[in-house]
Amino acid sequence: MTVRALGLSLLLASTAVWGASTQPGSAPPVSPESLARDPRVVQALRLLEAWADTETVEKRLPGVSMAVVHDQQLLWSHGFGHAHLESKVAATADTMYSICSISKLFTSVAVMQQRDAGKLDLDDPVGKHLPWFRIKGAEAGSPPVTVRAILTHSSGLPRESDFPYWTGPAYAFPPRDKVIARVGEQEMQFRSDLLYQYSNLGLTLAGEIVAATSGLPFDAFVRTRILDPIGLKDTETEHLDKHRGERLASGYTALRRDGSRERVAPYQVRGIGPAAGFTSTVGDLGRFASWQFRVLAGEGDDVLDADTLREMQRVQWMDPDWKTSRGLGFAIWRSGEQTFVGHGGYCPGYQSQLLLQPVAKVATVFMTNSNGIDSRAFAQTAYDIVAPALKQAVESPAGAKPHDPALARYTGRYDNWLAGETWVVPWDDGLALIELPSSRPLADLVKLRPAGEHRFRRIRDDGGLAEEVRFDVAADGTPVRVWRHSNYEERPVGSRTGP
């Protein structure tokens, strides 16, 4: 991607706003337009895009789509690589992926809707709503498997329905009737309410409970009660044939030993759909995040009560080791001093992550059409890059240092023949460079201060100045090379156009 295209994608992505949110008694919010143009936010998004672009290439991912949301604003979204390797169709922000276990959030919302409607209680035994639910191995006197236990993955149920649907190349997910028939032949892993055990079978049962208590097929309930009211038009409850080879990205395996990836044959998730069957886009999951921020701010709709969503996002289960915590459907984790909620997804050919920080009202979304990576790390790094800039822009709208437009021509990618790539990005009132790939891009920035024509000095942590960084320029004034420590890196021809 050229630097001009990089800047244009940020400008276009900064215009999507899904509403406004102001807490009663709070100061007027910064306008979405000014937030998107704040130099601190712009430079953070430039760094994020450079980092994500390099990570996609370095990890040899077929395709990646990502998004960043602030409250009701889709601040940035972008695609990297390919949705279909064979036909070289580019991945975009509108590409559809299987979101796998993020499906569990929608199923859990449906369960809580039924709870609020008086159709069930979280402490109801599963058998109260599913008379066919019989499973072997429950200890005498042990508590029954409850709705609450399956939402917190503390039910003691087996992880899966008893079929090899994670085994390729067929990935033969069973239909609903076979899941129901096989439950009676399975055994508990341990007594309920004892330990955490992630269970796709449990969330599959949650979908069955929604259908049983509502009188509607699960798919119809989710479409009419959740997806349509929130406006998630690009989200489906199954891998639909009409999207294959088109908007739905082709899935690929993890890297083999020879460095190749195999294309995953098309499949449907069928009876396991409530746990892992949905497809969506980063834009739609961004809307889902914005809906949650609205609900939590008391500006929701009839889909879910604010107190119910808070209940879902509070810790409802903590394992004895104090390392694993779950809400109702939501994963909950700590990074640094902050608490995050959301969910990841992993299924044949796809991985994804939805991350929300409710206090900051920031969400990040990651999707890829491949396996074998840490999807949460992508979403967490996106948050770590952009959230500090958003916080500064919201709390101090007038505090930004404007970028000198004359410095824009130096920005872009420079090839480091030994270590990978060096990217130059705008930062504060100067520039910064970073060697990529990097597991902590914000911390690895090398900040530069102008020191003469085509010359800069590194800014030390104590504010002092260190070695010189010098750019060679072509006859037309375009930088073509950057020198540091008596060595240079060259700018690829395709990156020589300024923003």
Buried (B, 14 or more C-beta within 10 A) or exposed (E): BBBBEBBEBBEEBBEBBBEEBEEEEEEEBBEBEEBBBBBBBBBBBBBBBBBBBBBBBEBBBBBBBBBBBBBBBBBBBBBBBBBBBEEEBEBBBBBBBBBBBBBBBBBBBBBBBBBEEEBBEBEBBBBBBBEEBEBEEBEEEBBBBBBBBBBBBBBBBBEBBBBEBBEBEEBBBBEBEBBBEBBEEBEBBBBBBBBBBBBBBBBBBBBBBBBBBBEBBBBEBBBEBBBEBBBBEBBBBBBEEEBBBEBBBBBBBEBEEEEEBBBBEBBBBBBBBBBBBBBBBBBBBBBBBBBBBBBBBEBBEEBBBBEBBEBBBBEBBBBEEEEBBBBBBBBBBEEEEEBBBBBBBBBBBBBBBBBBBBEBBBBBBBBBBBBBBBBBEBBBBBBBBBBBBBEBBBEEBEEBEEBEEEBBBBBBBBEBEEEBBBBBBBBBBBBBBBBBBBEEBBEBBBBBBBBEEBEBBBBEEEEEEEEBBBBEBEEEEBBBBBBBEEEBBBBEEEBBEBB
